Structure formats: C-alpha cells, structure tokens
Amino acid sequence: TVLFADLVGFTEWSADTAPGEVVSLLDDVFSDFDHLAETHGVEKIKTIGDAYMAVSGVPEWTPEHAHNIARAALRIRRYLERRNQAHPQVWEARIGINSGPVIGSIVGVQKYVYDLFGPGVNLAARMETNSEPMMITVNEQTKQLLEDGFTFTDRGEFDVKGFGTQRLYFLDGEYGERF
C-alpha cells in the first residue's frame, strides 16, 4: 500500500520565502512524518519537493500493509492539526492511499536510489490529487482492505486520469481511535 502526501499551498509559499526557511520547514515536517511512518511499519521511499511518498508491504511483505499506511496517514493528519495550533504558519496536506501492484528497484548508476513504480504507485498519486486539504482519499479496493477497522465517507464516483471511473472515499478514522 502506497501513500502520497502533499502540502497545500507550499509551491506559492516557497516562491516568496528564503531558501533556508523552506529547507527548515521541510526538514521539520518530514522528520516528523518519518517518525510516524517508522512507528507504524511504513517506509519512506522519497520526497519530491513538498510531496512525501511512503509504502508498507515492500520490500518486506506484511499482511497489515493497508492498516499500517492508514494508521500512519491518520497520525500525519493529527500531527499537522497539532502543529498548526502551535505555529503561525498553517500547513494542510492532501493525502492519497492505494493498495495495488508495485515494482521496487534500485535505479541509476550514480547515487543509487530505491524507488517504486507501477499502477499501484500511479493510482496512489491520483488519490492524492483527488483528495482535499486535511483529508485522506482511498478507492474501493483499498477501502475493502480496511473496512474491518476504519470508518469512511463515500465521496461518489470520480473520473481518475488513466484509471477510469472510480468510487472514492475519505478515510475518516479508526474504530476505537483515541486522540
């Protein structure tokens, strides 16, 4: 299961902000994302600017991959909510999750980088772009993997670029969740 998170409004903010402040913010936020990911059995794959990509179930398979990512996504959202209460600059993220086939490989000959490819990754990215600020979007396939422990809001059907019409859901929370 793959997660994409993107900071809303970051590109515009960074255009008018000193480079050191931009790097400091990303380091602060993504270091906390890294900690939350590790806590829930999720591995960061990479960051691309203000986008954060993580996976569970690769390279080590776990049957809990979808649950791990869902818990990490909910904690990322909660972290941002709490951070926003203590900082003057408010940051929101759009988060998308998808469970599906991926290929993991090291690419290149200089500065080796482990990366993920495939329809599972592409659809996760589409879930993020179809999400809303501070919401977590999943499709039917991922929802079915999570139904036993999580709550959802049906968003209806969306035309998802490259994947046709898909029923999307907001992941609202985990049963018994205490924040």
LINLIN-V481401 format. One line per field, one symbol per residue. psi: psi as a letter, one per 20 degrees, with the letter a starting at -180 (. if undefined). Layout:
BEGIN
psi = ???
END
This chain:
BEGIN
psi = pqppppppjgggghhjqpghhgggggggghghgggggghjkqppgrqndjppprqpipipppijggggggggghhgggggggghhiqhoppqqppqqqpaprppqpqriqmppprqrrhhgghghhhghjarpkqopragghghhihijqqqppiaqqoopijapqpqqpogappjpo.
END
